[in-house]
């Protein structure tokens, strides 16, 4: 792993178009050799996009592997490039217009009240975190990495500009609530299948998906606004676009399941706008309602 990290450090000096193309080429190779993840991706695409032909889904899956691998190598730019370079490569847009004093990030709106930054699993999500970290402190959930060297680089990279509070699932919800009450924005990644605990089965692309209700419950407990933020690639390997959406009105309301359904509907709309950049290699529909068979039986 240390050799891999050293290789990434060397690559981060490349112009982004060269680095991005290198990552996409490696992604094409991984698509060919990583059969299990390829089958999971194609299973998800068959479930979520039945309107596509099989050849179209295979092409989309290949583009996903290219984009995901590209994003891994481009993390070296996030971890080690100077802030001036990052600001040239990250284009920030906001629902309420430009914010020139904060590189486009709507800092005042985020600081005005407790804020959950809803950041679904698009492959460039770390860029969204960097755009915030260059302007203000934040907090987020964190999964400790098995490799100590990689774990340190990842943590240091996320906190290189401003202090960042990182919580684990073992910490529970109380530190998150305290951070929000202190008006420290919380980056929330809400769209993974962690089983039935604290989840509801709500539609995602028409499929009942076990979805954490934590976004709605935390917003209800703290009075936090939910402000979605999505990061995607700019065309031509020119960098990334981080887009802040208007905080949701009347959210979550009294019905946590309905609020969770509303969240999934929003994420689905964004996925359709950049389908190759969503995290399709995850078993999003792993947990099934009682009695339903697994969709992924052939991927084991």
C-alpha positions in Angstrom: 0.0 0.0 0.0 2.9 2.4 0.7 4.1 1.8 -2.8 0.6 2.5 -4.2 0.4 5.7 -2.2 3.8 6.8 -3.4 2.7 6.1 -7.0 -0.4 8.2 -6.4 1.8 11.0 -5.0 3.9 11.0 -8.1 0.9 10.9 -10.4 -0.8 13.9 -8.8 1.9 16.2 -10.4 0.5 15.2 -13.9 -1.9 17.6 -15.6 -5.4 16.5 -14.8 -6.3 15.5 -18.4 -3.4 13.0 -18.4 -4.1 11.7 -14.9 -7.8 11.3 -15.7 -7.1 9.4 -18.9 -4.7 7.2 -17.1 -7.3 6.4 -14.5 -10.0 5.7 -17.2 -7.6 3.3 -18.9 -7.0 1.4 -15.7 -10.7 1.3 -15.2 -11.2 -0.4 -18.5 -8.8 -3.0 -17.5 -10.5 -3.5 -14.1 -13.8 -3.9 -15.9 -12.4 -6.8 -17.8 -10.8 -8.6 -14.8 -13.1 -7.8 -11.8 -15.9 -10.2 -12.7 -17.7 -10.1 -9.3 -18.0 -6.3 -9.2 -18.8 -6.2 -12.9 -21.7 -8.6 -12.3 -23.0 -6.6 -9.3 -22.9 -3.4 -11.5 -24.8 -5.0 -14.3 -27.3 -6.5 -11.9 -28.0 -3.0 -10.5 -28.3 -1.5 -14.0 -30.7 -4.2 -15.1 -32.9 -3.5 -12.1 -32.7 0.3 -12.3 -32.6 0.9 -16.0 -34.6 -1.8 -17.7 -35.3 0.6 -20.6 -31.7 0.2 -21.8 -30.6 -2.7 -24.0 -27.9 -5.1 -22.6 -25.2 -3.6 -24.8 -26.1 -0.1 -23.5 -25.9 -1.3 -19.9 -22.5 -3.0 -20.5 -21.2 0.3 -22.0 -22.6 2.2 -19.1 -21.0 -0.2 -16.6 -17.6 0.2 -18.4 -17.9 4.0 -18.1 -18.6 3.6 -14.4 -15.5 1.5 -13.9 -13.5 4.1 -15.8 -15.0 7.0 -13.8 -14.6 5.3 -10.4 -11.0 4.3 -11.0 -10.3 7.8 -12.4 -11.7 9.3 -9.2 -9.4 7.1 -7.0 -6.2 8.3 -8.8 -7.5 11.9 -8.8 -7.7 11.8 -5.0 -4.0 12.4 -5.0 -4.8 15.9 -6.3 -7.2 16.4 -3.4 -4.7 15.1 -0.9 -1.5 16.8 -2.0 -2.0 19.5 -4.6 -1.9 23.2 -3.4 -5.1 24.9 -2.6 -4.7 27.2 -5.6 -4.7 24.3 -8.0 -7.8 22.8 -6.5 -9.7 26.1 -6.7 -8.9 26.2 -10.4 -10.1 22.7 -11.0 -13.3 22.8 -8.8 -16.2 24.7 -10.2 -18.8 25.4 -7.5 -22.4 26.3 -8.4 -25.2 27.2 -5.9 -29.0 27.5 -6.2 -28.8 31.1 -5.0 -26.1 32.4 -7.3 -22.3 33.0 -7.0 -20.4 33.4 -3.8 -17.1 34.9 -4.9 -15.8 35.4 -1.3 -15.9 31.6 -0.6 -15.0 30.1 -4.0 -18.7 29.6 -4.7 -19.5 27.6 -1.5 -22.7 29.0 0.2 -20.9 29.4 3.6 -23.4 31.9 5.0 -26.4 29.7 4.2 -24.6 26.7 5.7 -23.5 28.6 8.8 -26.9 30.2 9.5 -28.4 27.1 11.1 -27.6 23.4 11.7 -27.0 21.9 8.2 -26.9 18.3 6.9 -25.0 18.3 3.6 -26.6 15.3 1.8 -23.9 13.8 -0.4 -25.0 10.6 -2.2 -22.4 8.1 -3.4 -21.2 9.6 -6.6 -17.6 8.7 -7.4 -16.4 12.3 -7.0 -17.9 12.8 -3.5 -14.5 13.5 -2.0 -14.3 16.6 -4.2 -17.4 17.9 -2.6 -15.8 17.4 0.8 -12.7 19.3 -0.3 -14.7 22.2 -1.6 -16.2 22.6 1.9 -13.0 22.0 3.8 -11.2 24.8 1.9 -13.8 27.2 3.4 -15.0 25.9 6.7 -14.9 23.1 9.3 -17.3 20.2 9.0 -18.0 16.7 10.3 -18.7 13.4 8.7 -19.1 9.6 9.3 -15.9 7.7 8.7 -15.1 4.0 8.1 -11.6 3.2 9.5 -9.5 1.6 6.8 -7.8 -1.7 7.4 -4.4 -0.5 6.1 -2.9 2.0 8.6 -0.9 3.9 6.1 -3.9 4.4 3.8 -6.1 5.3 6.8 -3.7 8.1 7.9 -3.4 9.5 4.3 -7.2 9.5 4.0 -7.8 11.2 7.3 -5.0 13.7 6.8 -6.3 14.5 3.3 -9.8 15.2 4.5 -8.6 17.5 7.3 -5.7 19.3 5.5 -7.4 22.7 5.2 -9.8 23.0 8.1 -10.4 20.8 11.2 -12.8 18.0 10.4 -14.6 15.9 13.0 -14.8 12.3 11.8 -17.2 9.9 13.6 -17.5 6.1 13.2 -20.7 4.1 13.3 -19.6 2.8 16.7 -19.8 6.4 18.1 -23.5 6.4 17.6 -25.7 9.4 16.9 -24.9 11.6 19.9 -21.7 13.2 18.6 -23.5 14.0 15.3 -26.3 15.7 17.2 -23.8 17.7 19.3 -21.9 18.8 16.2 -25.0 20.0 14.4 -26.2 21.9 17.5 -22.8 23.6 17.4 -23.6 24.5 13.8 -20.9 22.3 12.5 -22.2 21.0 9.1 -22.5 17.3 8.8 -21.7 15.5 5.6 -24.1 12.6 5.3 -23.8 9.7 2.8 -27.3 8.2 3.1 -27.6 5.7 0.3 -25.9 2.5 1.2 -27.6 -0.8 2.3 -26.6 -1.4 5.9 -29.4 -3.8 6.6 -32.9 -3.4 8.1 -31.8 -1.8 11.4 -32.9 1.9 11.4 -34.0 1.6 7.8 -37.2 1.5 5.8 -38.0 -0.2 2.5 -38.7 2.6 0.1 -38.5 2.7 -3.7 -35.2 3.5 -5.5 -35.7 3.2 -9.2 -38.9 1.3 -8.5 -37.2 -1.3 -6.4 -37.8 -1.6 -2.7 -34.5 -0.7 -1.1 -33.5 -0.8 2.5 -32.7 2.9 3.2 -31.5 4.5 6.4 -34.0 6.9 7.9 -31.1 8.7 9.7 -31.3 11.8 7.5 -34.9 12.4 8.4 -34.5 11.5 12.1 -31.5 13.7 12.6 -33.1 16.6 10.9 -36.2 16.2 13.1 -34.1 15.9 16.3 -31.9 19.0 15.6 -34.0 21.2 13.3 -31.3 20.9 10.8 -31.8 22.0 7.2 -31.0 19.3 4.5 -28.9 20.8 1.7 -28.0 18.3 -1.0 -24.6 18.6 -2.7 -23.6 16.6 -5.8 -20.2 16.4 -7.4 -19.6 15.3 -11.0 -16.8 15.4 -13.6 -16.5 18.4 -15.8 -16.3 17.4 -19.5 -12.9 17.1 -21.2 -11.0 16.2 -18.0 -11.1 19.8 -16.9 -11.9 19.2 -13.3 -15.1 18.8 -11.3 -18.4 20.6 -10.6 -19.8 20.7 -7.1 -23.4 21.7 -7.1 -25.3 22.9 -4.0 -29.0 22.5 -4.1 -31.6 24.6 -2.2 -32.4 23.3 1.3 -35.5 21.1 1.2 -38.6 22.8 2.4 -40.9 21.3 5.0 -38.4 18.4 5.6 -38.7 15.9 7.2 -42.3 16.3 8.2 -44.1 13.9 10.6 -43.6 10.7 8.5 -40.0 9.4 8.5 -40.7 6.8 5.8 -42.2 9.4 3.5 -39.2 11.7 4.1 -36.9 8.8 3.2 -38.8 8.1 0.1 -38.5 11.8 -0.9 -34.8 11.6 -0.4 -34.4 8.5 -2.6 -36.5 10.2 -5.3 -34.1 13.2 -5.3 -31.1 10.9 -5.5 -32.7 9.0 -8.4 -33.2 12.2 -10.3 -29.5 13.1 -9.9 -28.3 9.6 -10.9 -30.3 9.9 -14.2 -28.4 13.1 -14.9 -24.9 11.4 -14.6 -25.6 7.6 -14.5 -22.0 6.5 -15.1 -20.9 8.3 -12.0 -23.1 6.7 -9.4 -21.7 3.9 -7.2 -23.1 0.9 -9.0 -20.6 -1.6 -7.7 -22.3 -1.6 -4.2 -25.0 -4.2 -3.5 -27.7 -1.5 -3.1 -30.5 -4.0 -3.0 -28.7 -6.6 -0.9 -31.3 -6.6 1.9 -34.7 -7.8 0.7 -38.1 -7.7 2.3 -38.9 -11.0 4.1 -39.3 -13.9 1.7 -37.8 -12.2 -1.4 -34.8 -13.9 -3.0 -31.4 -12.1 -3.4 -30.8 -10.3 -6.6 -27.1 -11.0 -6.3 -27.0 -14.8 -6.0 -24.7 -15.2 -9.0 -22.2 -12.7 -7.8 -21.0 -14.6 -4.7 
